[in-house]
Amino acid sequence: MNHGIFQNPGVSISRLLVVGLGSIGKRHLRIARHFFPFADIRILRHLPADSIPEFANGCFSTVDDAILFLPEIAVIANPATLHVPIAQRLAERGVHLLVEKPLSANVDGVDILLETCRARNVVLQVGYNLRFLPSLQRFREMLRANWIGEVLSLRCEVGQCLTSWRPGADYRKSVTARRELGGGVLLELSHELDYLRWIFGEVVWVSSHLSKQSHFDIDVEDTAHLTIGFSPAEGGRQLIGVLSMDLVRQDHCRVCTAIGDKGTLRWNGLTGVVDSFPGDSSSWVGVFRHQHQPDESYLLEWIEFLQSILDKTVPSCSGEDGLEVLRIVSAARESSESGKRVAICAVEAKENGSE
């Protein structure tokens, strides 16, 4: 992919920190070097490094050393259970933060982090990069333009087999497989919870069933079935959606189908295709196609992050958005344990809050 078409909007950074060097940390390191070819980019790893990774200038093994480095930007890409403690210390020093999804493994300490960011004028963007896929953006635009009229029902499905997810790696050692690192299908595939809010509005209740259906050597849920209630529209009609998530299926799937009173609109996140079934038709019709490139959505995510720093604005996927996803996750867990529908209290809108 030609990264040259993705330009820094004009932010000057001398020192940049990447926390964690798993697959997503390596991706962010590579992208950071693209935007800042002459910056001093350091890595914070939990183990001392035998060598300096490509695109980096050096490594730290302690948070204290990383803070003494005085980074201006930090990417938080370590396990979700460790996001908030390191992000909090960096935010207190005015470091702008791009935190990989999910924002944390639970809501503990997140409200304090967000308050610190507001007080220190720190930009905090959560890495739900699917928002930057052109196909998902077009899907959202078409729904908002009433392409299929009023949306009456919603079906969403995502899944991929954990054992073949990362070729060459032991799935049992992955973050996804381990509860103490914030694993499980709800957090690993929480992109769906984020984009459903982004497109269809706030989630006000959830009813769910979470389970470990496979024989995989993991201690987390690998299957989740959620029924979701969104904020009622004018007139009192409430959109209800069904979301199925899993780590077990052999065929990779990421599809969202919106059923309206004038037709149906479907997004395929793997092919980048949006197609529709008009009410007066007898077949599906392709209306948009964009073949996603591996780094594309991340580059666009970075551009918005840097633009927010430059303009001193809140990014479209803010810390409040990340917290709201965690509230849905918490409610889904409570619902599965209790067998009852659980209400969700949305994050109060801030003066400069999310879109």
FENQUI-V343733 format. One record per backbone hydrogen bond with DSSP energy under -1.0 kcal/mol. NH is the residue of the N-H (numbers start at 0). CO is the residue of the C=O. If there is no record, write none. Layout:
BEGIN
NH;CO  NH;CO
END
This chain:
BEGIN
2;0  4;1  5;2  15;39  16;72  17;41  18;74  19;43  25;21  26;22  27;23  28;24  29;25  30;26  31;27  32;28  33;29  34;30  35;31  38;35  39;13  41;15  42;57  43;17  44;59  55;52  56;40  59;42  65;61  66;62  67;63  69;66  71;14  73;95  74;16  75;97  76;18  81;78  82;79  85;81  86;82  87;83  88;84  89;85  90;86  91;87  92;89  93;90  94;89  95;71  96;122  97;73  98;124  99;75  109;106  112;108  113;109  114;110  115;111  116;112  117;113  118;114  119;115  121;116  124;96  125;316  126;98  127;125  128;126  130;127  131;128  132;129  136;132  137;133  138;134  139;135  140;136  141;137  142;138  143;139  144;140  145;142  146;141  148;145  151;258  152;258  153;239  154;256  155;241  156;254  157;243  158;252  159;245  161;246  164;161  168;165  172;169  173;170  177;174  180;177  181;178  182;177  183;175  184;220  187;183  188;184  189;186  191;188  193;189  194;190  195;191  196;192  197;193  198;194  199;195  200;196  203;228  204;228  205;341  206;226  208;224  210;222  217;215  218;176  221;210  222;210  223;244  224;208  225;242  226;206  227;240  228;204  229;238  230;201  232;236  235;232  240;227  241;153  242;225  243;155  244;223  245;157  246;221  252;158  254;156  255;266  256;154  257;264  258;152  259;262  260;149  261;147  263;276  264;257  265;274  266;255  267;272  268;253  271;267  273;287  274;265  275;284  276;263  278;261  280;277  284;275  286;273  287;273  289;271  298;294  299;295  300;296  301;297  302;298  303;299  304;300  305;301  306;302  307;303  308;304  309;305  310;306  311;307  312;307  321;317  322;318  323;319  324;320  325;321  326;322  327;323  328;324  329;325  330;326  331;327  332;328  333;329  334;330  335;331  336;332  337;333  338;334  341;205  343;203  352;349
END
